[in-house]
Amino acid sequence: MQFTKESAFKTPEAAARELLRIAKSKIKDEYAHTYTGVTNSEFLYTSGGSLDAYKAGRDFAVANKWFRIDESGTRIFILPDGLNI
C-alpha cells in the first residue's frame, strides 16, 4: 500500500515560490515573521504539496536567501531577496 502522493510542485524553485507566497500572506504588519507550522500546513493540505517538495522548497529558498528560519525552527523571516519575488 502506498501512502505518499505526488506533489503539485515539480521543481524545488516552484515549491520555494509557493512557500514564499504563503509566508508573505501570513506575515502581519505588527510581526516580522510567520510560523513554520502554519506555512507547512497550508503547503501540504491546501496547496497540494508533498513533504519532499516542502523540504526541497525550503532548502532552495534558504540557499537563495529568500527567507530564513530561526534557530528553533519555528519562525520564518522574509529576507530582502525574497521581498520582490
N, C-alpha and C positions, 0 to 999 in steps of 0.2 A: 504494500500500500504506500502511495506517495502522498506526503503532506505538504510539500513545497509547491509554490505556484510561481509561474513565470512573471517577472517584473514588467511593468509597463515602460520601464526606462532601460534602453538598450546599451547606453554608454555611461561611464562614471560622470561625464560632464552633464549629461541630461539629468541624471539623478541629483547632482550637485545644484543645478539650476532650480530644480523643484524644491530641494531643501532650503535654498536661499529664499525662494519666493515665500515659502511657508514661514520661515523665521522672520522675514520682513513684515509679514502680515500680522504676526503675533506680538511684535515689539510695540509697546505703547510709549507715548511721549515721555511719561514720567519714569520709565525704566529704560535702561540701556541694553537690556538682554531679554532673551526668552529662554524657556527651559527645554532641554533635550527631550524629555518625556512627551511634551506637547507636540514638538516637531516630529518626533519619531512616530507617535500615534497617528497623526494626520497623514504622514507619508505612507505608512503601512496600510491604514484602514480606509482612507478617503482617496488618496492619490493612486492607489494600486501598486505601490512599490513593494519590493521584497526586502528581507533583511540583508541579503547580499548587496542589493542595489543601494540600500541605506548606507552600509559600511563603505562601499566604493565611492558613493557621492560625498559622504562626509570627509573621507580621506582626500578626495580631489579638491573639495572646497578649502580645506585646511591647508593643503600643499600650495594652492594658488592664492592664499591669503584673502579669501572671500569672507571667511569668518573664522573665529577661534572658539575653542571650547575650553572652559576654565579647568583648573587642576582637579576639581572634584568630579568633573564630567557631567555636571548637571545644567550648566548655563552656556548659551551660545551668544557670542558678541559679534555683530557685523563689523567687519573691518572696512577701511576706506576703499579698497579694491572691489569689495562686494556691493558697495552702495550704488554703483552705476550699471549693474548687470540686471 
